[in-house]
Amino acid sequence: MRPLTEPDIRTSFVNCSKGEAKRLSVPRDLDERPWDALDFLGWRDPGAPDRSYVVTERDGRLVGVTLRFPSAQRGFLHRSMCSLCLTTHPGSGVSLMTARKAGAAGREGNSVGLYMCTDLACSLYVRGKKVPQGGGRFQESLTVEEQIARTVDNLSGFLDKLGV
């Protein structure tokens, strides 16, 4: 992914108002992100613990979506798998993230959900640059490049369901 700036990020959101996009918390460490190892930029909002954001490139343009997830998480005895990168995590390492649909459907309250790594570090897990605490990745016959393509396809499928 190419390095993004705060204005790039704020103008990319498709499932919230311009005012909401202007007020949301953007990461302060954009210059330090490992852009070459990212398929999308994902982060949690430190001021709103039930909100996260994803920005990715799609069809030559940036697309950002706001996500919500429950603040009450499951216990640590339960293990779940991210639907994007297929990394497993114990307890609260995977969350059901819901996004309001784009356009009129979203204004009517329609949303779509997907189980995702709570820290949104899918790109780093797939590349082996980050190891999940108490979780893991399955040994696969796919190459890392094929796993990356699958993760990107899974995100694209989620965006399709949002009407983006």
N, C-alpha and C positions, 0 to 999 in steps of 0.2 A: 504494500500500500504506500502511496506517496504521502509525505509529511503534510499534515493539515494545520491550518491556523484557526484561531478562535472564530474569525468571521466565516471561514469555510464551514466550520461546524455549525454555527448558529443558523446559517441560511439553508442548511441541508434538511432540516426536520420537516417531515411530511404528515405527521399525525398529531400535531399540536399547533396552537396559534403562534403567530409571530411574536406576540408579547410573551408567551410562555417560553419560546425558544430564546428570547432575549434575556430572560431571568434565570434560566437553568444554569447549574454549576458546570463549568468547563474545566477539564484537568489543567492544572498549572504547570505540569511537567511535559508539555507537548514536545519540547526540544530534546527531551531525554527518552522518548518512546523508541522502541526498536522497530521502526517503521518497516524495514525490510522483512521482518518476521511477522508482520501483522496482515491478516486478511480483512480485518475490520477493527475499528477503534471502539472499544467497549469500556465503560466505567460506571461506577456507582456514585450516587450523589451523596457526599458526606453530610449535607444539611438535611437530606430527606432520605432516611434509611430504607424506605420502600420503593425508591426510584433508581433506575439505571438507564443508560443510554447506549445506543449502538449507531455508529456511522460507518458506511461502507460505500464503495464505488459500485455503481450499477448502470450498465448501458452508457458509460461515459460521463455519468454525473454522480454527485454525492447524494446519498440518501441517508437521513438520520431518523431514527424512531425512538420514542420514549417508551420505557418499559416500567411496569410495576410488578412487585412481588410481595408476598405476605411477609410481614415483619416477624410473625411467629413461625419459627422453623421446626422441622421434625427433630426428634432425638438423634443422638449419635450412633444408635444401634442400627439404623437404617442406612442402606447404601443405594445410591441412585446414579443413573447414567445421563449425561448431557446428550440431548438429541442432535446437537450440532457436531460436536467433535468425538462423541462416544467415549469420553473420559468418565470414569466412575469416581465418586466422592462419597464419603460417609456423611451422615447428618445433613447439615445445612449447606454442603458444598455444591448442591444442585438445587435450583429453585424453579418453580413454575413462573415464568415471566410472561406477563400479558401485555399486549400492546393494543391500543385503540386503533381501529381500522382508519385508513386515510379517507378523506372526503366526507360525503353525506352519511355513509354507514357509520363512521366513527362519531360523528356529531349526534347520531341516534343512540350511541352507547354500545355499538357492536365492537367486539374485541376478539383477538386470537391469542392463544397461549402456546408456549413451548418450554419444555424443560431444558434449562441452560446452566452452564457453570455459573455459580453465583458471582464469582470474580470476573467473569467474561474474558478469561485468559485462554480461550480455546485455541487460538493460533499458536500460542507458546506451548501448550500441552501437546499438540499434534507434532510439533517440531522437536519435542524433547528438551526445550529450553526452560521449562518449568515442570516440576514434579508435584502432583497433587498430594496434599497431606492425608495420609491414611487411605488413599484411593489408588488408582492406577489406570493404565491403558492396557487393553488386550493386545497380545501378540498377534499381528495381522500379516497376511500374505501380501497386502497392498503396500506399495512404496509410500514413502512420506509424501511425495508429490501427489499420488492418487488419494491419500488421506486428506491432504489440503484441498484438493478439488472436491472431494465429497463434503467437507465442511462448508466450503463456499456454496456448493449446490444446496445443502441443507438450509443455509441462511437465505439463499435465493428463494427457496420454496416457502419459507416463512414470510418473506416479503411479498411474494405472490399472494398469499392468503390475506395479507393486509391490504391488498389492492394498490400496491406501490409499483 
